[in-house]
Amino acid sequence: MKKNFWLSFLTILLIFTFRLNNCFAQDLTEIKDSIYSDILKEQRSLKVFLPETYKPGSADKYEVIYLTDGEWLTGLFPFIYKFTKNENYVPSVIIVALPNTYIEKANQRDRDFLPVHVPDNALSGGADKFLAFLKNGLIPYIDKTYPTNGINTLYGHSYGGLFVMYTFLTEPQLFEAKTCIQPKDRIPYF
C-alpha cells in the first residue's frame, strides 16, 4: 500500500516536472532555517515546508521528505505535494529542502553526493560525510525542532539520486522510503 502511494506520488511528480513555478507553493508555510554541521564544517541552509494542516501547539506529527538539490526543487516539489494531497493520494508531510552549498561559485553537490573520488572531478568523494551530516546532525535537528513522527523519505535526482542509492546501500534503515530519479525519467523505487 505504501509503495503504491509513493509510486502514484512520483508519477504525478514526473508529469509536471519543470512545467511549474513557485507561485503554486505559496499556501504551504515555508520556514528558512539553517544548521551548522561540525562534520561538513559549514552552515547549511534549509527550507522547511510545513503542511497546511499544521497548527502550532497541536499534538499532530508528520512524516518528513528530505529533498537533495533543494534550491532547484522548492518551486516544483511543494506544488506536486499539495496537488497530490488535495487529491487524497498522500498524507500531510513536512518537506525539508537542502540547497546545495556553493564555495567560490562552485556547486558542492559533487562533493556531497558522489561516494568515491573520481580523478576528473576534484570535488567528488564526500558522500560519506554528507550522509553522516544527515544521520547525526540534520535528522535529529529536524526531529527536535519540528513535529515529526520519525518516518523519513529521501528524494534525489541525478547525482542526488546516486546519493539516494548510496544511502540505501550504506544506511538502509535511515529512511523508510528512498526515491531516486535519473535523467530520461527512469524511476528506481525501493
C-alpha positions as a printed Julia matrix, in Angstrom:
190×3 Matrix{Float64}:
  0.0    0.0     0.0
  2.71   2.48    1.0
  4.72   1.56   -2.11
  1.68   2.26   -4.35
  1.11   5.53   -2.54
  4.65   6.77   -3.25
  4.62   5.41   -6.79
  1.45   7.4    -7.51
  3.05  10.45   -5.95
  6.16  10.1    -8.11
  4.19   9.51  -11.28
  2.34  12.75  -10.79
  5.62  14.48   -9.95
  7.11  13.39  -13.28
  4.08  14.56  -15.23
  4.55  18.11  -14.01
  8.38  18.24  -13.76
  9.85  21.54  -14.96
  6.48  22.92  -16.07
  5.52  24.7   -12.89
  6.66  27.75  -10.99
  6.95  28.91   -7.39
  3.54  30.61   -7.19
  1.74  27.3    -6.63
  3.6   26.51   -3.4
  2.59  29.72   -1.65
 -0.11  28.1     0.52
  2.44  25.95    2.37
  4.23  27.58    5.27
  7.89  27.96    4.31
 10.47  28.41    7.05
 14.01  29.41    6.18
 16.26  27.68    8.66
 19.88  26.6     8.91
 22.12  24.29   10.86
 25.86  24.29   11.38
 27.47  20.97   10.55
 30.57  20.0    12.52
 31.01  17.12   10.06
 30.95  19.32    6.95
 32.48  22.34    8.74
 29.88  24.7     7.27
 26.5   26.3     7.81
 23.8   24.56    5.78
 20.66  26.43    4.81
 17.3   24.66    4.84
 13.85  25.37    3.52
 11.21  23.66    5.63
  7.65  23.45    4.32
  5.02  22.71    6.94
  1.75  21.12    5.84
 -1.44  23.14    5.64
 -2.83  21.04    8.48
 -0.05  22.15   10.85
 -1.3   24.09   13.88
  1.19  25.37   16.49
  0.71  23.57   19.79
 -1.08  20.64   18.17
 -0.07  17.08   19.02
 -0.08  16.12   15.32
  3.14  14.59   13.98
  4.19  14.3    10.35
  6.4   12.24    8.07
  9.37  14.13    6.59
 10.56  14.18    2.98
 14.18  15.32    2.58
 14.99  16.79   -0.85
 18.51  16.95   -2.22
 19.23  19.87   -4.61
 16.79  21.92   -2.57
 17.34  25.18   -4.41
 16.05  23.62   -7.63
 13.15  21.63   -6.25
 11.49  24.11   -3.88
  9.21  25.5    -6.58
  8.27  22.15   -8.02
  8.07  19.61   -5.22
  5.79  21.51   -2.79
  3.32  22.16   -5.59
  3.22  18.5    -6.59
  2.85  17.53   -2.95
 -0.03  19.98   -2.5
 -1.75  18.73   -5.64
 -1.45  15.06   -4.63
 -2.51  15.9    -1.07
 -5.64  17.65   -2.33
 -6.44  14.56   -4.42
 -6.03  12.39   -1.28
 -3.03  10.46   -2.66
 -0.6   11.42    0.1
 -0.73  12.24    3.81
  0.3   15.56    5.3
  4.1   15.75    5.42
  6.91  18.13    6.26
  9.22  18.84    3.33
 12.85  19.72    4.08
 14.71  21.09    1.06
 18.51  21.04    1.28
 20.0   23.66   -1.03
 23.49  22.88   -2.25
 26.49  24.74   -0.87
 28.44  26.99   -3.23
 32.07  27.72   -2.45
 33.73  30.3    -4.71
 30.74  29.92   -7.07
 31.34  26.16   -7.37
 28.38  23.93   -6.57
 29.45  21.37   -3.97
 26.89  18.72   -4.96
 29.67  16.59   -6.49
 31.43  16.66   -3.12
 28.26  15.84   -1.2
 26.6   13.28   -3.48
 29.43  11.26   -5.06
 30.62   8.42   -2.81
 34.08   7.94   -4.36
 36.71  10.3    -5.66
 36.73  10.47   -9.44
 40.06  11.6   -10.97
 38.4   14.03  -13.37
 36.33  15.61  -10.59
 38.35  17.24   -7.82
 35.25  17.82   -5.65
 33.97  14.24   -5.69
 34.04  11.68   -2.91
 32.37  13.22    0.15
 29.03  11.37    0.24
 30.02   9.6     3.46
 30.37  12.95    5.23
 27.1   14.25    3.8
 25.34  11.08    4.91
 26.86  11.43    8.39
 25.59  15.03    8.43
 22.06  13.82    7.61
 22.16  11.0    10.16
 23.88  12.73   13.08
 23.04  16.37   12.51
 20.11  17.22   10.28
 17.58  14.49   11.07
 18.0   14.85   14.86
 17.72  18.65   14.47
 14.51  18.38   12.39
 13.05  15.83   14.83
 13.8   18.15   17.75
 12.59  21.37   16.08
  9.52  20.3    14.09
  6.56  17.96   14.78
  7.9   14.8    13.13
  6.79  11.21   13.63
 10.15   9.56   12.84
  9.21   8.36    9.34
 11.63   9.8     6.78
 11.89   9.73    2.98
 14.92  10.77    0.91
 14.43  12.12   -2.61
 17.15  12.84   -5.15
 17.63  13.41   -8.87
 20.74  12.74  -10.97
 23.73  12.91   -8.59
 21.19  13.35   -5.8
 19.64  10.07   -6.99
 23.05   8.44   -6.87
 23.36   9.68   -3.29
 19.97   8.11   -2.5
 21.27   4.77   -3.84
 24.44   5.17   -1.76
 22.29   5.82    1.3
 20.22   2.72    0.56
 23.37   0.59    0.38
 25.15   2.02    3.44
 22.36   3.12    5.82
 19.18   1.39    4.61
 17.38   1.88    7.93
 17.86   5.66    7.96
 14.98   6.36    5.56
 11.79   4.32    5.27
 11.42   5.31    1.61
 14.09   6.31   -0.88
 13.32   7.8    -4.26
 15.89   8.45   -6.94
 15.04   9.84  -10.31
 17.57   9.73  -13.09
 17.56  11.51  -16.46
 15.23  10.1   -19.1
 12.52   9.56  -16.47
 13.83   6.22  -15.2
 12.38   5.77  -11.72
 14.11   3.32   -9.43
 11.94   2.97   -6.32
 12.73   0.81   -3.34
